[in-house]
Amino acid sequence: MAVSWRSYIRPIVIRTTLAWEWWQSGVTYYPLAPRVYRNPYSTYAKLRAQDPVHWNFLSHSWVFSRYRDIDAILRDHSRFSNDARYRQEVSQSQAAASTPGGPSMLFLDPPDHTRLRALVQQAFTPRAIEALTPRIRQIAANLLDQVADLTSFEVMETLARPLPMIVMAELLGVPTRDLAQFQAWSHLRARVIEPTITARERRLATQAACELDAYFLGLIEQRRTEPQDDLISALVAAEAAGDQLSHDELLVMLRLLLVAGNETTTNLIGNGLLALLRHPEQLHILRSDPSLIASAVDELLRYDAPVQVVGRTATQDMEVGGRSIRKGQGIVLLLGSANRDPEVFDHPDRLDVKRHGPSILGFGRGIHHCLGAPLARLEARIVFETLLERFAEMRLLTADPPFRDNIVLRGLEVLPVGATVPLAERQTVLVPETKGLV
């Protein structure tokens, strides 16, 4: 069988480029290597120590690994744009290839970003999110009630993936009976931001966007005639006003909310629980004092961030950290590294659920600070509270549960755990009827 010469040439080119990169700086950044995306933190430490403003030859980008640099760049949207179309190597057609309808507000600058964010801001204020607490508790409890054997179960499919998806579906006003389809679409769309995406995955992601649009179009028409108390109705009203939201922007916004509203929280729950199970003394502290759980969520975000990397583009020539950055060059910000920076956090590689101190960069900073941060924190807090209330003991069933081959969104494929249910609770539980799946 004939083998393409490219299968031989590409690894040689990569190794040669990395060798040159190492010769230039004494360190390399190749996040596509499995050993790196499985555990990137030793690579981050080398970058911070040896070349914190690092030129990466393979991506033709500047890689920043220190907290102080990343924090400053995230706050400076005028010199560091979120719009990839400003990149030297990215054409307009490439930038739009997998985003039918145009970029979402995640990848826009003011004034468009400001206008679009304002349309959904009120749904994600701390007060609005806190009002969801009883419903989220009910969802978490009911998902666990549906597990046949709670002494041994898989957390990601049982709890971490469905809970954020159900919450966001109900906020939007879409039926949770379509949960499985939402999850499939969400996974395909999330791959768009990953450097590891294949050509086939990119085609599937574009197809998923079109299918999501077709799905939402039916709901949009329903809300035009019968508005309800949900986000779709609010956005349809904004579109009808004509000067706030175009039809394409409406569809892109709904896609974004459905996907972004669950992927990050899913990873926060999975990564956070894994960290606690690997540090049973920290889990014991939370079990002894559940009032610490809310603040401990930020420590879990810091320790193993669900979003590891974000990108920017330089909009002008400048000097940062002694390096000359040119207009149009790519900027890679390693959030996971910033959150382990020893200049900012004492003993950064240690999990400490009692930690207090500088704010983490897990949800970004500046105008692009994650809109759903209050919701993600609340969902994670309730999941951990529910697990500690329900189980007297929890343990890993595999020493090294596999991570997805992602670079940007760090999360587990599966997380099998064993648990001990208190004797008093080992009885049939009548599950109250709730809307949707749970």
N, C-alpha and C positions, 0 to 999 in steps of 0.2 A: 504494500500500500504506500502510495506516495505521501511524503510528509513535506509540508510547506517549509521553505527555507527560513521563513519568518520565525518559526518555532525555535530555531537555533540562534538566529541573529539577535532577537529581542533580549534574551537573558544576557548575552554577551554585552550588548549595549548598556543594559542596566548596570551590570557589574562594573563595567569600565567607567560609567558616569559616577557611580557611587565611590569608586576608588579615587577619582579625581576630586570629588566633593570632600572626602576624608582628608586627602592630601592638602586641600586648601584650608580646612578648618579644624581637622582632628576629630570630626564627628559627622555622622550622616543621619539623614531623616528619610526613611523609606517605609511609610506606614502600611504599604501593601504586603509587607512580609508578615506571615502569620504570627511569628513570635512577638511582633510589635503590636498588632491590633488585639492580640489576646491579652497582652499586658504591656501597655505603652509607657509605664511610669519610669522604668529604668532609662529608656531612651530620652524621656523628658528631662530627667536629672542631668544627663550628659549634655544636652543642649543648653540648659540653664547655666551649667558650670563652665562650659567650654566655648559656646558660641550662641549667646541668647538672641542675637539678631542674625539669623542664619540664612544664607542663600541656598535654596534647594534647586539643584540643576535639573532634576527630572520634571518638576512642576513649574519651573521658571518663576518661583515665588519666594518672597521673604517670609521666613518662619520665625514667629515670636513666641518665646516660652516663659518670659518673666511676667510676674503679676503686674508690676508697675507699668511696663510697656503696654501690655494687653488692656489694662484698665484705661489708660490714657487714649489708646486708639479707639476703643469702643465708645468713648465719650465724644470723639471728634469726627462726627459724621460728615463734616464739610470737606475734610482732607482725605477721609477714608470711606469710600462709598460702599454701600451694600449692593449696588447694581453691577452685576457681572458684565454687563454690556460695555462697561468702560475698560475692560481688560484688553490689553494689546493683542493677545492671541485668540480672543473670542469674537467671532463675527455675530452680527445680529441674528442670522439664521441659526447658528449654533446655540445661541442663548435661548432662543424660543423653540428649539426643536422638540423638547419634551414638555412644554408648558402651553398647551392650547389656550388661547384667550389672553396670553401675555403673562408677565411675572406677577407673583402674589406680592402683598405688601411687605413680606419678609425681604424681598430683593428690590425694594424701591426706596428712594430718598424723598425728603420733603420737596414739594408740597403734597405729592400724591400719597406718600406714606402717611402723613399727618391726617389727610382727609379720610383715607380708608380705615385707619386705626380708630379714629373718632367714632365711626359708625358702630363699632362693636365694643368699645371701651366700657360702656356702662354695664354690660352683661358680665364683666370680669372684675368688677371692683371687689375689694375684700368683703364689704357688707353683702353684696349680691351672692358671692360665693359661700359665705358662712351660712346663708339661708338654705343652702343645699345639704347641710350636714346630716339631717335626719334621713334624707333620701339616699345619700351615699352610704350611710351605715346600713340601711336596709338592703341595698344592692350587695354590699360585701357579705353580709350575713346570709343572704339567700343564695349567693353563688357557692358559698361553702356548704350550705345545706343540701345542695344538689350533688355533692361529691359522694360517691358510693362508699369509699374507704378512706376516711380522714387520717388513718394511721400511716398512710403512704399515698402521696399524691403529687402531681406536677403543678407547681405554682403558676407558671407562666400562662398556660392554657386555662387553668381553673379560675384564676383571679387577676393576675397582672395585666393580661390582654383584654379580657371582656369588660372589667370594671370601668376603665377610662373611656372605652368606646361607648358603653351604655350611657354613661353620664353625658358625654358630648352629644350623642344621638338625641337624648331627651331635651337637652338645651336647644339644639337646632330645631327639633320638632319632627324628626324622622322616626319611623317605626323600628323598634329594636328587634322585630322579627327578622329583619334583614341583616342582623349582626354579622353573620358569617361572611356575607358578601362585602360588608363594610371593611372587615378585617383584611380580606383579600385585596381589595382596592387600596387600602391604606398601606399595606406592605409593599405593593408594587410602586406606589407613588413615592414612598419614603426612600426608595432606592435611587431616585433621581439625583439626590444630593451626595451620593457616595461615589468616590473615585473608583471603587471596585465594580461599578455597574458594567454589565456586558451589553453588547449591541442588542441582543435578544431582550434583555431586561428593559432596555430603553424603549424598544418598540412596545413591549407589554405595558410599560408605564404610561406611554402616550395613549394606548388603547384604553387603559383604566381611566384616564382623565376624560376621554370621550364618553365612556360608559357612565361615569359619575355625572357628567353634564346631562346626559339623557335621563338619568334617574331624577336629578334635581329639577329638570324642566317640568316634569309632571307635578311635583310638589309646589313649584313656583306658581303654576297656573291655578292650583287649588287655593293657595294663599291669596291670590289676587281677588278671588270672589268670597273666600271664607277665611279671613285673617284670624290667627290664633295668638296666644301669648307665648311666642317662641322667637328664636333668632331669625328663622327664615322669613317670618312675617315682617319683622322689623326691617330686614334688608330688602325685601320686596317693596316695602313702602318707600325706602330710600331710593330705590331704582325708579319707582314711579314718579318721584319728585323731579327726576331728570337731571339735576345739576349736582348730585352727590355721588351717584353710582351708575355706571353703565351696565348694560346687560352682560357683557363679557366679564366685567369686574365682579358682578354678583356671582357668577358661576365659579370664578377663580377663588373668591372668598369662601364660598361654601366648601369647595374642595379642600382649601387650606385648613379650615376649622375642623373638618372631619378627620383629617390626617394628623395635623400638628396637635390636635387635642388629645391624642392618645399615645402616639409613639414615645414621646419623651417621658410621660408618666409611667407607661409600662416599663421602661428601662429603669426609671428611678425605683420602682417597687422591686423589680428583680435584682438589680445591682445592690440595692440597700439591704434586702433580706439576705442575700449571699454574704455581704460584709458582716452582718450581725451573726450569722450562723458560723462564720469562720472566726469570730471573736466572741465566744460564748460568755465571757465575763462582761462584755458590753451589753449583750442581750439580757443578762441577769440584772444589770443596773436598771435597764428600762422596765423589766418585769417588777422590780422592787419599787420603782418610782415612775409610774406611767405619766406623771405630769411632765417628764423630761422628753416625751416622744415628739412633741411639736418642734422643739428646738433641735432635737436630734436629727430630724429630717434634713436640716441644712448641713449637718456634719456628714450624713450619708451622701448628700449631693456633692459635697467637697471631696470626699474620700474616693468616690468612683463615679464621676460625673456622667449622666446619661447623654449629654451633648459634649463631645470632646473637642471639637474643632469648629470654628466659624471662619468665614472668609470675608475679606474686604479688597478694595482696589484703590490704589493711590490716585488721587485726582490732580496732583501737582508734584513737581520735583521738591524734595525735602531731604533733610538729614535726621535720622533717628538712631540713637544708640551708636553714633559714630559711623553709621553706614549711609551711603548716598542712595536714596530711593527715587526712582523715576516715575513720572506720570504714566499711568496705565499698567504698572507692575502689580502682580497679585500679592496679597497679604494673607498669610495663614496664621490664625491666632489659636494657640493651643490652650483652650480653657482648662483642660484636665491638668496641664502642667502648671498653670497659674494657681490652681487650687492646691498644689503640692509645693509651692514655693517656700523654702525655708526662711527667706527674708521676711515673710509675712506671717507664716503659721509655724508655731513651735511644734517640733517633732511631727512634720507634715505627713509622714508615712504611717503614723499611728492613728488608729480609729479611736476617737474619744467622744462619746455621746454627751459628755458634760462640757464640751469645748464652747468657749465664748470668745469673741474677738472680731477681727476684721471680717467684712462681708465677703461672701464667696462670689465667684463669677459663673456659677452654674447656670444662671438664667440670663447671662449677658449683662449689659450695662447701657446706659444712655437711652436714646429714643427707640432702640430696638430691643430694649429689655423685654423679656418674654411676657406677652400679654396674659397668658394663662398660668403664670407663676403661682398666684394664690390658689387656683384650683388644683394644680399639681401637688402643692404642699398639703392641701386639705385631703386629697384622695390618698396620698401616701400615709399621712398621719392616721387616717381612719383604718386603712388596711393593717398597719402595724398594731394599732390598738385592738382591732378585731382578732388578729392572730394570737396576741398575747392573752386576750380574754378567753379565747376558746381552747387554747392548747396549754397544757401544763409544761410541755417540753417539746422542742423542735430540734431536728438534726438533719444534716446533709446526708443524702443517700449516695452521692458520688463526690469524690474529692475535688474534681475539676469539671464542673458543668460547662458545656461548650458555649462560647460567645459566637455571635454572628460575625461574619467577615466584614464588618462595618468599620469605618474610620471616624465618621462624623457622629453617628448615633450608636453609642456603645450599649449593647444589650445582649442578654442571654437568649440562646435558642430554647433551652429547657432548664428547669430548676426542680429536680425531684427531691422531696423532703419526706422525712418520717416525723410523725407527731404522736404525742400522747394526749388523749382526751381525758379530762378529769372524770372520775367514776360517776359523779352525780349527773354528768351530762351525757352519759352513754345510754341514751334512750331515744326513741323516735321523736323527732321534732316536727310539729305541724307548722308548715310554712304558710304564712298569710299570703293571700292572693295579691299580686302587684301587677302594675301595667307592664306590657312588653314581656321579654323573656324572663325577667326576674321581678 
